[in-house]
Amino acid sequence: MPKKQSTAAKKSRKAALQGAKYTSALRQLRSPRTATAVLVPGERGALAMTIGSRTSTVHGLRGLDSDLYWSGWVVGSGQNPADLFPGGGRLELSRSERGMLDDQAAEIWGTVPFSQSADSYGRAVACAIEAFGGHIADWDVQVDEDRRIYITLGEDYADREADEEQPRRWVVGWMDTRGWFTFLEAGGGESLGSCLSDLACPLMSLPRQVAAEVAHLWGGAPATEPPLPGLEEPANEWRPPHGYVPEPPVTGDPTDVILDLERSLAAYLTHPAGGARQAA
């Protein structure tokens, strides 16, 4: 297990990576592919822009710039997009650096949508926690701009009476921009749980490492001891593939594409525990 670090030290280390150029990923950028954007006049001065099979509506030059940025395209040299308003026309595009990283991330995942790209990792960690003697009430993967895993430890309260006292439970959480942390779920009348406490383990820690880090929450075996007898993790013999990066760089910006992170997450698509549980 990695040496314990204070929350301040961990935040300082992450802050040092702000704005980093991910050379391991950028070295793999291929020659950008090109496309043609066809813009035709729409309602109320808007333009309907079609790139391949994708059609969107843009309102003004700022809207066009934003749409192209987020979809990973840049306008080829010698063209003035302002000339397309309001009559429409054609733009020759090429893939931006961001777009090429998006394309490579899509190749890593194949047919798995972004909204499911943390599910297998969550399942693997949940199985490892159970192997260390922890009880899981519920777990979930949530995706907005970032990806989050929440594993609620303890008893499932679904079958308890509404007026029956329900002690607060620990939640083990993960964010692809932050890493692993724990917090107590919200009590009565609270909108949020108690303050987060970062775990001193890498962003893409192996499931057994995460389980060992949180075993103290249920009085389980410390990190230096093996799992309880009879509770062997289904993936006991699993080893990460070559190129697995346990601590890919993060900037805290969920829109950044980090190929090392995507490769490490995708490794759990073949993890034996990947199909052992279903997300709530």
C-alpha positions in Angstrom: 0.0 0.0 0.0 1.2 3.5 -0.7 2.5 5.6 2.2 -0.1 7.6 4.0 -0.3 11.2 2.9 -2.1 14.1 4.5 -5.1 15.6 2.6 -3.0 18.8 2.1 -0.1 16.9 0.7 -2.4 15.0 -1.7 -4.0 18.2 -2.9 -0.7 19.9 -3.3 0.5 17.0 -5.5 -2.6 17.2 -7.6 -2.3 21.0 -7.9 1.2 20.5 -9.3 -0.4 18.7 -12.3 -2.7 21.5 -13.2 -2.3 22.4 -16.8 0.0 19.5 -17.5 0.6 18.4 -21.1 -0.1 14.7 -21.2 2.9 13.8 -23.3 2.2 10.0 -23.1 -1.1 10.7 -24.8 -0.1 13.5 -27.1 2.7 11.5 -28.6 0.0 9.2 -30.0 -1.9 11.8 -31.9 -2.5 10.8 -35.5 -2.8 13.0 -38.5 -6.1 14.8 -38.0 -9.0 13.6 -40.1 -11.1 16.1 -42.0 -14.8 16.8 -42.6 -17.1 19.2 -44.2 -19.7 21.1 -42.2 -22.9 22.1 -44.2 -24.8 25.0 -42.7 -28.3 25.9 -43.9 -30.6 28.7 -42.7 -33.1 27.7 -40.1 -35.7 29.5 -38.0 -35.1 32.9 -36.4 -31.7 33.4 -37.9 -30.2 30.1 -36.7 -28.2 27.8 -38.8 -28.6 24.0 -38.9 -25.1 22.5 -39.1 -24.5 19.0 -40.3 -21.2 17.2 -39.8 -21.4 13.6 -41.1 -24.5 12.2 -39.4 -24.6 14.8 -36.7 -26.9 17.8 -37.0 -27.0 20.7 -34.5 -28.4 24.2 -34.3 -26.1 27.2 -33.9 -27.1 30.7 -33.1 -24.5 33.2 -34.2 -20.7 33.0 -34.5 -20.2 32.4 -30.8 -22.5 29.4 -30.9 -20.7 28.0 -33.9 -17.3 28.3 -32.2 -18.6 26.6 -29.1 -20.2 23.7 -31.0 -17.0 23.1 -33.0 -14.9 23.2 -29.9 -16.9 20.7 -27.9 -17.3 18.4 -30.9 -13.6 18.5 -31.5 -13.3 20.4 -34.8 -11.3 23.4 -36.0 -12.0 25.5 -39.1 -9.4 25.0 -41.9 -7.2 27.9 -42.8 -8.3 30.6 -45.2 -12.0 30.5 -44.2 -14.1 33.1 -42.4 -17.0 31.5 -40.5 -18.6 35.0 -40.1 -19.3 34.9 -43.9 -21.8 32.1 -43.3 -24.3 34.2 -41.4 -27.1 34.4 -42.2 -27.2 32.6 -45.6 -25.3 29.4 -44.7 -22.7 27.6 -46.7 -19.9 25.1 -46.2 -16.8 24.9 -43.9 -13.9 22.6 -44.3 -12.9 21.2 -40.9 -10.1 19.2 -39.3 -9.9 17.4 -36.0 -8.6 19.5 -33.2 -6.2 18.1 -30.5 -9.1 17.6 -28.2 -11.0 15.8 -31.0 -8.1 13.5 -31.7 -7.9 12.6 -28.0 -11.7 12.0 -28.0 -11.3 9.7 -31.0 -8.6 7.7 -29.3 -10.6 7.4 -26.1 -13.5 6.1 -28.1 -11.2 3.5 -29.7 -10.2 2.3 -26.3 -13.8 1.8 -25.2 -15.1 0.4 -28.4 -18.9 0.2 -28.1 -19.1 1.0 -24.4 -20.8 4.4 -23.9 -19.1 7.0 -21.7 -22.0 6.7 -19.2 -21.0 3.1 -18.5 -17.2 3.5 -18.5 -16.9 3.4 -14.7 -19.4 0.6 -14.0 -16.9 -2.3 -14.2 -14.4 -0.6 -11.9 -17.2 0.1 -9.4 -18.3 -3.6 -9.5 -14.7 -4.8 -9.0 -14.2 -2.5 -6.0 -17.6 -3.6 -4.5 -16.6 -7.2 -4.7 -13.3 -6.5 -3.1 -14.9 -4.7 -0.2 -17.2 -7.7 0.4 -14.1 -10.0 0.2 -12.6 -8.0 3.1 -15.8 -8.5 5.2 -17.6 -5.3 4.4 -21.4 -5.2 3.9 -22.7 -3.1 1.0 -26.1 -1.6 1.2 -26.1 -0.1 -2.2 -23.7 1.2 -4.9 -24.2 3.4 -7.9 -22.3 5.1 -10.8 -23.4 8.6 -11.6 -22.2 10.5 -14.7 -22.6 14.2 -15.5 -19.5 16.0 -16.7 -17.4 13.7 -14.5 -17.8 10.1 -13.5 -18.6 9.1 -9.8 -18.8 5.9 -7.9 -20.7 5.8 -4.6 -20.6 2.6 -2.4 -22.8 2.8 0.7 -21.6 0.5 3.4 -23.7 -1.3 6.0 -27.4 -2.3 6.1 -30.0 -1.7 3.4 -32.7 0.4 5.0 -35.3 -0.3 2.3 -37.2 -2.9 4.4 -37.1 -1.0 7.6 -40.0 1.0 9.1 -40.0 4.7 8.3 -39.9 5.7 12.0 -37.2 3.1 12.9 -33.9 4.7 13.8 -31.4 4.5 11.0 -27.8 5.1 11.9 -25.7 7.0 9.4 -23.6 4.9 7.1 -20.2 5.4 5.6 -20.0 6.0 1.9 -16.9 5.2 -0.2 -16.7 7.5 -3.2 -14.6 8.0 -6.3 -14.5 10.8 -8.9 -12.4 10.6 -12.1 -11.2 14.2 -11.3 -10.4 13.6 -7.6 -9.8 9.9 -6.7 -11.1 7.9 -3.7 -12.6 9.4 -0.6 -15.1 8.6 2.2 -17.9 10.5 4.0 -20.8 9.9 6.3 -24.2 10.0 4.6 -26.5 12.9 5.4 -28.4 12.8 8.7 -32.0 13.9 9.3 -32.5 17.5 8.0 -29.1 17.6 6.3 -28.8 18.2 2.6 -25.2 16.8 2.4 -23.1 14.2 4.3 -20.2 15.3 6.4 -17.0 16.6 4.9 -15.1 14.4 2.5 -11.9 12.7 3.6 -9.5 11.7 0.8 -8.0 8.2 0.9 -4.3 8.0 0.6 -4.4 5.7 -2.4 -3.9 6.3 -6.2 -6.8 7.4 -8.4 -6.9 4.0 -10.1 -6.0 1.9 -7.1 -6.5 -1.8 -7.6 -9.8 -2.9 -6.0 -8.1 -4.8 -3.1 -6.1 -1.7 -2.3 -9.3 0.4 -2.0 -10.9 -2.3 0.2 -7.9 -2.5 2.5 -7.9 1.3 2.8 -11.5 1.4 4.0 -11.6 -1.8 6.0 -11.3 0.1 9.3 -14.8 1.5 8.7 -16.3 -1.8 9.7 -13.5 -3.0 11.9 -12.1 -5.2 9.2 -8.6 -6.5 8.6 -5.9 -3.8 8.2 -4.1 -3.3 5.0 -1.3 -5.6 6.0 -3.6 -8.6 6.5 -5.3 -10.8 3.9 -9.0 -10.9 3.3 -11.2 -13.0 5.7 -11.2 -16.8 5.1 -14.0 -17.9 2.8 -14.5 -14.5 1.3 -12.1 -14.6 -1.6 -12.5 -12.0 -4.2 -13.7 -13.5 -7.5 -10.8 -11.7 -9.2 -8.2 -13.0 -6.8 -5.7 -13.9 -9.5 -6.5 -10.9 -11.8 -3.5 -8.7 -12.6 -3.8 -5.3 -14.5 -2.6 -5.4 -18.1 0.7 -3.9 -19.3 0.3 -0.2 -19.5 -2.1 0.1 -16.5 -1.4 3.5 -14.9 -2.5 3.6 -11.2 -2.2 7.3 -10.9 -2.9 9.1 -14.2 -2.5 12.9 -14.1 -5.7 14.9 -13.4 -6.4 18.6 -13.5 -9.8 18.7 -11.9 -11.4 19.7 -15.2 -13.9 17.0 -16.2 -13.7 18.0 -19.8 -10.0 16.9 -20.1 -9.4 13.7 -22.0 -6.6 11.6 -20.3 -5.9 8.5 -22.2 -3.9 6.8 -19.4 -7.1 7.1 -17.2 -9.3 5.7 -20.0 -7.0 2.7 -20.5 -6.9 1.9 -16.8 -10.6 2.1 -16.5 -11.1 0.0 -19.6 -9.0 -2.7 -18.1 -11.9 -3.6 -15.8 -14.1 -4.6 -18.8 -12.3 -7.9 -18.6 -12.0 -8.1 -14.8 -13.6 -11.4 -13.5 -15.7 -9.4 -11.0 -17.0 -7.1 -13.7 -20.2 -9.1 -14.2 -20.7 -10.2 -10.6 -22.9 -7.2 -9.6 -25.3 -4.9 -11.4 -25.3 -1.2 -10.8 -28.4 0.1 -8.9 
